[in-house]
Amino acid sequence: AEQIEKREFLKENIVVKMLFFNEKPVGIELPKTVDLEVVKTEPGVKGDTATGGSKPATLETGAVIQVPLFINEGDIIRVDTRTSEYIERVLSK
């Protein structure tokens, strides 16, 4: 299954669909979105919300994606597992 490459979005207690062939697991299908904590990113600067830029952020699973400049370490963000793109901030630290 194509979703097997997206294991950087797997975390404990996430619900996935297992794909089997001849009774052997051949892949997993992730939910369309997952909520993950930002564990490392450069701090935002006041006024960044208006510029529309982005910066890299490391998530709790080790995945690195681009996020808006206003996202900070400790924020919980929603990520599209199909495109590996930031969707929205769920919780601000």
Phi and psi in radians as a Rosetta constraint file:
Dihedral C 1 N 2 CA 2 C 2 CIRCULARHARMONIC -1.167 0.35
Dihedral N 2 CA 2 C 2 N 3 CIRCULARHARMONIC -0.436 0.35
Dihedral C 2 N 3 CA 3 C 3 CIRCULARHARMONIC -1.246 0.35
Dihedral N 3 CA 3 C 3 N 4 CIRCULARHARMONIC -0.253 0.35
Dihedral C 3 N 4 CA 4 C 4 CIRCULARHARMONIC -1.049 0.35
Dihedral N 4 CA 4 C 4 N 5 CIRCULARHARMONIC -0.497 0.35
Dihedral C 4 N 5 CA 5 C 5 CIRCULARHARMONIC -1.226 0.35
Dihedral N 5 CA 5 C 5 N 6 CIRCULARHARMONIC -0.281 0.35
Dihedral C 5 N 6 CA 6 C 6 CIRCULARHARMONIC -1.558 0.35
Dihedral N 6 CA 6 C 6 N 7 CIRCULARHARMONIC 0.435 0.35
Dihedral C 6 N 7 CA 7 C 7 CIRCULARHARMONIC -1.148 0.35
Dihedral N 7 CA 7 C 7 N 8 CIRCULARHARMONIC -0.217 0.35
Dihedral C 7 N 8 CA 8 C 8 CIRCULARHARMONIC -1.172 0.35
Dihedral N 8 CA 8 C 8 N 9 CIRCULARHARMONIC -0.129 0.35
Dihedral C 8 N 9 CA 9 C 9 CIRCULARHARMONIC -1.812 0.35
Dihedral N 9 CA 9 C 9 N 10 CIRCULARHARMONIC 0.088 0.35
Dihedral C 9 N 10 CA 10 C 10 CIRCULARHARMONIC -1.385 0.35
Dihedral N 10 CA 10 C 10 N 11 CIRCULARHARMONIC 2.389 0.35
Dihedral C 10 N 11 CA 11 C 11 CIRCULARHARMONIC -2.535 0.35
Dihedral N 11 CA 11 C 11 N 12 CIRCULARHARMONIC 2.932 0.35
Dihedral C 11 N 12 CA 12 C 12 CIRCULARHARMONIC -0.996 0.35
Dihedral N 12 CA 12 C 12 N 13 CIRCULARHARMONIC 2.492 0.35
Dihedral C 12 N 13 CA 13 C 13 CIRCULARHARMONIC 1.188 0.35
Dihedral N 13 CA 13 C 13 N 14 CIRCULARHARMONIC 0.217 0.35
Dihedral C 13 N 14 CA 14 C 14 CIRCULARHARMONIC -1.399 0.35
Dihedral N 14 CA 14 C 14 N 15 CIRCULARHARMONIC 2.462 0.35
Dihedral C 14 N 15 CA 15 C 15 CIRCULARHARMONIC -1.595 0.35
Dihedral N 15 CA 15 C 15 N 16 CIRCULARHARMONIC 2.167 0.35
Dihedral C 15 N 16 CA 16 C 16 CIRCULARHARMONIC -2.223 0.35
Dihedral N 16 CA 16 C 16 N 17 CIRCULARHARMONIC 2.819 0.35
Dihedral C 16 N 17 CA 17 C 17 CIRCULARHARMONIC -1.749 0.35
Dihedral N 17 CA 17 C 17 N 18 CIRCULARHARMONIC 2.244 0.35
Dihedral C 17 N 18 CA 18 C 18 CIRCULARHARMONIC -1.592 0.35
Dihedral N 18 CA 18 C 18 N 19 CIRCULARHARMONIC 2.367 0.35
Dihedral C 18 N 19 CA 19 C 19 CIRCULARHARMONIC -1.842 0.35
Dihedral N 19 CA 19 C 19 N 20 CIRCULARHARMONIC 2.269 0.35
Dihedral C 19 N 20 CA 20 C 20 CIRCULARHARMONIC -2.087 0.35
Dihedral N 20 CA 20 C 20 N 21 CIRCULARHARMONIC 2.592 0.35
Dihedral C 20 N 21 CA 21 C 21 CIRCULARHARMONIC -2.399 0.35
Dihedral N 21 CA 21 C 21 N 22 CIRCULARHARMONIC 2.153 0.35
Dihedral C 21 N 22 CA 22 C 22 CIRCULARHARMONIC 0.914 0.35
Dihedral N 22 CA 22 C 22 N 23 CIRCULARHARMONIC 0.768 0.35
Dihedral C 22 N 23 CA 23 C 23 CIRCULARHARMONIC 1.149 0.35
Dihedral N 23 CA 23 C 23 N 24 CIRCULARHARMONIC 0.241 0.35
Dihedral C 23 N 24 CA 24 C 24 CIRCULARHARMONIC -2.013 0.35
Dihedral N 24 CA 24 C 24 N 25 CIRCULARHARMONIC 2.376 0.35
Dihedral C 24 N 25 CA 25 C 25 CIRCULARHARMONIC -1.170 0.35
Dihedral N 25 CA 25 C 25 N 26 CIRCULARHARMONIC 2.285 0.35
Dihedral C 25 N 26 CA 26 C 26 CIRCULARHARMONIC -2.072 0.35
Dihedral N 26 CA 26 C 26 N 27 CIRCULARHARMONIC -0.106 0.35
Dihedral C 26 N 27 CA 27 C 27 CIRCULARHARMONIC 3.064 0.35
Dihedral N 27 CA 27 C 27 N 28 CIRCULARHARMONIC 3.071 0.35
Dihedral C 27 N 28 CA 28 C 28 CIRCULARHARMONIC -2.292 0.35
Dihedral N 28 CA 28 C 28 N 29 CIRCULARHARMONIC 2.697 0.35
Dihedral C 28 N 29 CA 29 C 29 CIRCULARHARMONIC -2.097 0.35
Dihedral N 29 CA 29 C 29 N 30 CIRCULARHARMONIC 2.068 0.35
Dihedral C 29 N 30 CA 30 C 30 CIRCULARHARMONIC -1.402 0.35
Dihedral N 30 CA 30 C 30 N 31 CIRCULARHARMONIC 2.811 0.35
Dihedral C 30 N 31 CA 31 C 31 CIRCULARHARMONIC -1.077 0.35
Dihedral N 31 CA 31 C 31 N 32 CIRCULARHARMONIC 2.791 0.35
Dihedral C 31 N 32 CA 32 C 32 CIRCULARHARMONIC -1.113 0.35
Dihedral N 32 CA 32 C 32 N 33 CIRCULARHARMONIC -0.525 0.35
Dihedral C 32 N 33 CA 33 C 33 CIRCULARHARMONIC -2.366 0.35
Dihedral N 33 CA 33 C 33 N 34 CIRCULARHARMONIC 2.682 0.35
Dihedral C 33 N 34 CA 34 C 34 CIRCULARHARMONIC -2.392 0.35
Dihedral N 34 CA 34 C 34 N 35 CIRCULARHARMONIC 2.607 0.35
Dihedral C 34 N 35 CA 35 C 35 CIRCULARHARMONIC -1.787 0.35
Dihedral N 35 CA 35 C 35 N 36 CIRCULARHARMONIC 2.138 0.35
Dihedral C 35 N 36 CA 36 C 36 CIRCULARHARMONIC -2.328 0.35
Dihedral N 36 CA 36 C 36 N 37 CIRCULARHARMONIC 2.642 0.35
Dihedral C 36 N 37 CA 37 C 37 CIRCULARHARMONIC -1.502 0.35
Dihedral N 37 CA 37 C 37 N 38 CIRCULARHARMONIC 2.429 0.35
Dihedral C 37 N 38 CA 38 C 38 CIRCULARHARMONIC -1.430 0.35
Dihedral N 38 CA 38 C 38 N 39 CIRCULARHARMONIC 2.074 0.35
Dihedral C 38 N 39 CA 39 C 39 CIRCULARHARMONIC -1.781 0.35
Dihedral N 39 CA 39 C 39 N 40 CIRCULARHARMONIC -0.316 0.35
Dihedral C 39 N 40 CA 40 C 40 CIRCULARHARMONIC -2.675 0.35
Dihedral N 40 CA 40 C 40 N 41 CIRCULARHARMONIC 2.207 0.35
Dihedral C 40 N 41 CA 41 C 41 CIRCULARHARMONIC -2.906 0.35
Dihedral N 41 CA 41 C 41 N 42 CIRCULARHARMONIC 2.765 0.35
Dihedral C 41 N 42 CA 42 C 42 CIRCULARHARMONIC -1.207 0.35
Dihedral N 42 CA 42 C 42 N 43 CIRCULARHARMONIC 2.536 0.35
Dihedral C 42 N 43 CA 43 C 43 CIRCULARHARMONIC -1.150 0.35
Dihedral N 43 CA 43 C 43 N 44 CIRCULARHARMONIC 2.580 0.35
Dihedral C 43 N 44 CA 44 C 44 CIRCULARHARMONIC -1.335 0.35
Dihedral N 44 CA 44 C 44 N 45 CIRCULARHARMONIC 2.813 0.35
Dihedral C 44 N 45 CA 45 C 45 CIRCULARHARMONIC -2.002 0.35
Dihedral N 45 CA 45 C 45 N 46 CIRCULARHARMONIC 2.492 0.35
Dihedral C 45 N 46 CA 46 C 46 CIRCULARHARMONIC -0.945 0.35
Dihedral N 46 CA 46 C 46 N 47 CIRCULARHARMONIC 2.304 0.35
Dihedral C 46 N 47 CA 47 C 47 CIRCULARHARMONIC 1.668 0.35
Dihedral N 47 CA 47 C 47 N 48 CIRCULARHARMONIC -0.073 0.35
Dihedral C 47 N 48 CA 48 C 48 CIRCULARHARMONIC -1.113 0.35
Dihedral N 48 CA 48 C 48 N 49 CIRCULARHARMONIC -0.423 0.35
Dihedral C 48 N 49 CA 49 C 49 CIRCULARHARMONIC -1.122 0.35
Dihedral N 49 CA 49 C 49 N 50 CIRCULARHARMONIC -0.432 0.35
Dihedral C 49 N 50 CA 50 C 50 CIRCULARHARMONIC -1.523 0.35
Dihedral N 50 CA 50 C 50 N 51 CIRCULARHARMONIC -0.296 0.35
Dihedral C 50 N 51 CA 51 C 51 CIRCULARHARMONIC -1.427 0.35
Dihedral N 51 CA 51 C 51 N 52 CIRCULARHARMONIC -0.446 0.35
Dihedral C 51 N 52 CA 52 C 52 CIRCULARHARMONIC 1.315 0.35
Dihedral N 52 CA 52 C 52 N 53 CIRCULARHARMONIC 0.248 0.35
Dihedral C 52 N 53 CA 53 C 53 CIRCULARHARMONIC -1.419 0.35
Dihedral N 53 CA 53 C 53 N 54 CIRCULARHARMONIC -3.121 0.35
Dihedral C 53 N 54 CA 54 C 54 CIRCULARHARMONIC -2.482 0.35
Dihedral N 54 CA 54 C 54 N 55 CIRCULARHARMONIC 2.925 0.35
Dihedral C 54 N 55 CA 55 C 55 CIRCULARHARMONIC -2.605 0.35
Dihedral N 55 CA 55 C 55 N 56 CIRCULARHARMONIC 2.764 0.35
Dihedral C 55 N 56 CA 56 C 56 CIRCULARHARMONIC -1.319 0.35
Dihedral N 56 CA 56 C 56 N 57 CIRCULARHARMONIC 2.550 0.35
Dihedral C 56 N 57 CA 57 C 57 CIRCULARHARMONIC -2.413 0.35
Dihedral N 57 CA 57 C 57 N 58 CIRCULARHARMONIC 2.380 0.35
Dihedral C 57 N 58 CA 58 C 58 CIRCULARHARMONIC -1.636 0.35
Dihedral N 58 CA 58 C 58 N 59 CIRCULARHARMONIC 2.264 0.35
Dihedral C 58 N 59 CA 59 C 59 CIRCULARHARMONIC -1.684 0.35
Dihedral N 59 CA 59 C 59 N 60 CIRCULARHARMONIC 2.931 0.35
Dihedral C 59 N 60 CA 60 C 60 CIRCULARHARMONIC -1.009 0.35
Dihedral N 60 CA 60 C 60 N 61 CIRCULARHARMONIC -0.378 0.35
Dihedral C 60 N 61 CA 61 C 61 CIRCULARHARMONIC -1.581 0.35
Dihedral N 61 CA 61 C 61 N 62 CIRCULARHARMONIC -0.085 0.35
Dihedral C 61 N 62 CA 62 C 62 CIRCULARHARMONIC 1.721 0.35
Dihedral N 62 CA 62 C 62 N 63 CIRCULARHARMONIC -0.211 0.35
Dihedral C 62 N 63 CA 63 C 63 CIRCULARHARMONIC -1.139 0.35
Dihedral N 63 CA 63 C 63 N 64 CIRCULARHARMONIC 2.544 0.35
Dihedral C 63 N 64 CA 64 C 64 CIRCULARHARMONIC -2.082 0.35
Dihedral N 64 CA 64 C 64 N 65 CIRCULARHARMONIC 2.143 0.35
Dihedral C 64 N 65 CA 65 C 65 CIRCULARHARMONIC -2.316 0.35
Dihedral N 65 CA 65 C 65 N 66 CIRCULARHARMONIC 2.912 0.35
Dihedral C 65 N 66 CA 66 C 66 CIRCULARHARMONIC -1.493 0.35
Dihedral N 66 CA 66 C 66 N 67 CIRCULARHARMONIC 2.354 0.35
Dihedral C 66 N 67 CA 67 C 67 CIRCULARHARMONIC -2.304 0.35
Dihedral N 67 CA 67 C 67 N 68 CIRCULARHARMONIC 2.805 0.35
Dihedral C 67 N 68 CA 68 C 68 CIRCULARHARMONIC -1.079 0.35
Dihedral N 68 CA 68 C 68 N 69 CIRCULARHARMONIC 2.746 0.35
Dihedral C 68 N 69 CA 69 C 69 CIRCULARHARMONIC -1.093 0.35
Dihedral N 69 CA 69 C 69 N 70 CIRCULARHARMONIC -0.423 0.35
Dihedral C 69 N 70 CA 70 C 70 CIRCULARHARMONIC -1.412 0.35
Dihedral N 70 CA 70 C 70 N 71 CIRCULARHARMONIC -0.096 0.35
Dihedral C 70 N 71 CA 71 C 71 CIRCULARHARMONIC -1.325 0.35
Dihedral N 71 CA 71 C 71 N 72 CIRCULARHARMONIC 2.385 0.35
Dihedral C 71 N 72 CA 72 C 72 CIRCULARHARMONIC -2.141 0.35
Dihedral N 72 CA 72 C 72 N 73 CIRCULARHARMONIC 2.857 0.35
Dihedral C 72 N 73 CA 73 C 73 CIRCULARHARMONIC -1.008 0.35
Dihedral N 73 CA 73 C 73 N 74 CIRCULARHARMONIC 2.421 0.35
Dihedral C 73 N 74 CA 74 C 74 CIRCULARHARMONIC 1.643 0.35
Dihedral N 74 CA 74 C 74 N 75 CIRCULARHARMONIC -0.312 0.35
Dihedral C 74 N 75 CA 75 C 75 CIRCULARHARMONIC -1.180 0.35
Dihedral N 75 CA 75 C 75 N 76 CIRCULARHARMONIC 2.583 0.35
Dihedral C 75 N 76 CA 76 C 76 CIRCULARHARMONIC -1.775 0.35
Dihedral N 76 CA 76 C 76 N 77 CIRCULARHARMONIC 2.203 0.35
Dihedral C 76 N 77 CA 77 C 77 CIRCULARHARMONIC -2.138 0.35
Dihedral N 77 CA 77 C 77 N 78 CIRCULARHARMONIC 2.712 0.35
Dihedral C 77 N 78 CA 78 C 78 CIRCULARHARMONIC -1.714 0.35
Dihedral N 78 CA 78 C 78 N 79 CIRCULARHARMONIC 2.300 0.35
Dihedral C 78 N 79 CA 79 C 79 CIRCULARHARMONIC -2.132 0.35
Dihedral N 79 CA 79 C 79 N 80 CIRCULARHARMONIC 2.397 0.35
Dihedral C 79 N 80 CA 80 C 80 CIRCULARHARMONIC -1.397 0.35
Dihedral N 80 CA 80 C 80 N 81 CIRCULARHARMONIC 2.000 0.35
Dihedral C 80 N 81 CA 81 C 81 CIRCULARHARMONIC -1.257 0.35
Dihedral N 81 CA 81 C 81 N 82 CIRCULARHARMONIC -0.327 0.35
Dihedral C 81 N 82 CA 82 C 82 CIRCULARHARMONIC -1.358 0.35
Dihedral N 82 CA 82 C 82 N 83 CIRCULARHARMONIC -0.606 0.35
Dihedral C 82 N 83 CA 83 C 83 CIRCULARHARMONIC -1.963 0.35
Dihedral N 83 CA 83 C 83 N 84 CIRCULARHARMONIC -0.142 0.35
Dihedral C 83 N 84 CA 84 C 84 CIRCULARHARMONIC 1.068 0.35
Dihedral N 84 CA 84 C 84 N 85 CIRCULARHARMONIC 0.547 0.35
Dihedral C 84 N 85 CA 85 C 85 CIRCULARHARMONIC -1.903 0.35
Dihedral N 85 CA 85 C 85 N 86 CIRCULARHARMONIC 2.572 0.35
Dihedral C 85 N 86 CA 86 C 86 CIRCULARHARMONIC -1.091 0.35
Dihedral N 86 CA 86 C 86 N 87 CIRCULARHARMONIC 2.387 0.35
Dihedral C 86 N 87 CA 87 C 87 CIRCULARHARMONIC -1.884 0.35
Dihedral N 87 CA 87 C 87 N 88 CIRCULARHARMONIC -0.955 0.35
Dihedral C 87 N 88 CA 88 C 88 CIRCULARHARMONIC -2.855 0.35
Dihedral N 88 CA 88 C 88 N 89 CIRCULARHARMONIC 2.846 0.35
Dihedral C 88 N 89 CA 89 C 89 CIRCULARHARMONIC -1.522 0.35
Dihedral N 89 CA 89 C 89 N 90 CIRCULARHARMONIC 2.251 0.35
Dihedral C 89 N 90 CA 90 C 90 CIRCULARHARMONIC -1.626 0.35
Dihedral N 90 CA 90 C 90 N 91 CIRCULARHARMONIC -0.699 0.35
Dihedral C 90 N 91 CA 91 C 91 CIRCULARHARMONIC -2.563 0.35
Dihedral N 91 CA 91 C 91 N 92 CIRCULARHARMONIC 2.277 0.35
Dihedral C 91 N 92 CA 92 C 92 CIRCULARHARMONIC -1.744 0.35
Dihedral N 92 CA 92 C 92 N 93 CIRCULARHARMONIC 2.311 0.35
